[in-house]
Amino acid sequence: MTGTDTTILRISDYHASVTTLGPGKRVGIWVQGCPLRCPECVAPETLPMSGGSIVTVNELADRVMSVTDVEGVTISGGEPFAQAAAVGTLLEILSRERPSWTTVIYSGFTIEWLRRRGDRFQAELLKYCDLLIDGPYRKSLHAPLKWRASSNQRLHYLSGRIGAESDDGSAGLQFEVSGTSSLRWIGVPPVPSFRPGFESALANQGFMAVADGETKNE
């Protein structure tokens, strides 16, 4: 599987109801693998290219389209533009079958880099993106911002189908209890070094935290 494979995706996680990574309720997909490295990445388990699980694009599209009460899909990771061909194929299917849905994509690459140096698959993927949240996470610039973790990261409204919100404060974190001993959180931590401190505090109480957070790198 390579970045030019249009039929297979390597993903880290999936969630049918995410409320903290884009407007409204959304399907969340975290791709596996990132060629970038950022100090204190909030999801280091998504970085290895060999991790996660492999799914066909058609299989994942069917799974996503089985969800009916969402406004769209958010693609995070990992780095979505490292699997641009397959992600683009997925979004082409969704745009055709669910035309009212919107797409949010996170990337550690800046939009300038993608436009000037990206390949044709990355350029094509941008065409299916309504809101691109770009840029590397910088701990020194950490800020409690809407859907992003540091002030260098930007919201690019590319299609006009998602409107800018007047409130640029943190969207908070989404918490869910799984089983009897794990707590899942989804979103962009409003404070730096959130994950290690939170997981340590939970471990002291006999719980395990499962993260689907968002901090990008370059």
C-alpha positions, 0 to 999 in steps of 0.5 A, spaced: 500 500 500 502 506 498 500 514 497 498 512 490 493 506 492 486 508 491 483 502 493 486 501 500 486 505 506 490 504 513 486 506 519 487 507 526 480 508 528 473 510 527 467 513 530 460 514 528 459 520 532 464 526 533 462 533 536 469 536 537 472 535 531 468 540 526 461 543 526 456 539 528 456 531 529 460 528 524 463 521 523 471 521 525 476 517 521 483 517 523 488 514 518 494 510 520 501 513 518 504 520 518 511 522 515 512 528 519 514 528 527 512 533 532 514 533 539 508 531 544 504 529 538 497 527 542 496 521 538 503 517 537 500 511 536 498 513 529 505 515 527 507 508 524 506 507 517 505 499 519 500 500 524 493 500 524 488 496 520 487 495 513 480 496 510 478 497 502 475 504 500 468 501 498 468 497 505 469 504 509 465 508 505 459 503 506 460 503 514 460 511 513 454 511 509 450 507 514 450 513 519 444 517 518 444 523 523 451 526 522 453 533 518 459 530 515 465 526 516 472 529 519 479 525 516 484 526 521 490 521 523 496 520 522 496 524 516 491 524 511 495 527 505 500 521 506 494 516 503 491 522 499 489 517 493 485 512 497 482 518 502 480 522 495 477 516 492 473 515 499 471 522 499 469 522 491 464 516 493 461 520 499 460 526 495 456 523 490 452 518 495 451 523 501 452 530 497 449 534 503 455 532 507 461 536 508 468 534 509 473 536 514 480 534 514 486 535 518 493 536 516 500 537 518 502 540 512 500 547 510 496 549 504 501 552 501 506 546 501 500 542 499 498 547 493 506 548 491 509 541 492 503 536 493 502 531 488 496 530 483 493 526 488 494 531 494 491 536 489 485 532 488 484 531 495 483 538 496 478 539 491 473 534 496 475 538 502 470 543 505 474 545 511 482 544 511 485 545 518 492 545 517 499 546 520 504 543 525 502 543 532 507 547 536 507 547 543 510 554 545 504 556 541 499 552 544 492 555 545 485 553 546 482 555 539 476 552 535 478 545 533 486 546 533 491 546 538 496 552 537 496 559 534 499 557 527 494 552 525 489 555 521 482 554 518 481 554 511 474 554 508 475 552 501 468 551 499 463 556 502 459 550 504 462 550 512 461 557 514 466 561 519 464 561 527 464 567 531 466 563 537 474 561 536 474 558 543 476 551 544 470 546 542 472 542 548 473 534 549 468 528 548 468 523 553 466 516 553 466 510 558 468 504 554 467 497 558 468 498 566 476 500 566 477 505 560 475 512 558 475 514 551 476 522 549 476 525 542 478 532 541 483 537 541 486 538 548 485 546 550 492 545 555 499 543 553 501 536 555 494 534 557 495 527 555 500 524 559 497 528 565 490 525 564 493 518 563 497 518 569 491 521 573 487 515 571 492 510 571 492 512 579 485 510 579 485 504 576 483 506 569 485 507 562 485 512 557 484 511 550 485 517 545 482 520 539 485 527 539 488 531 534 495 535 534 499 535 528 506 536 526 511 537 520 
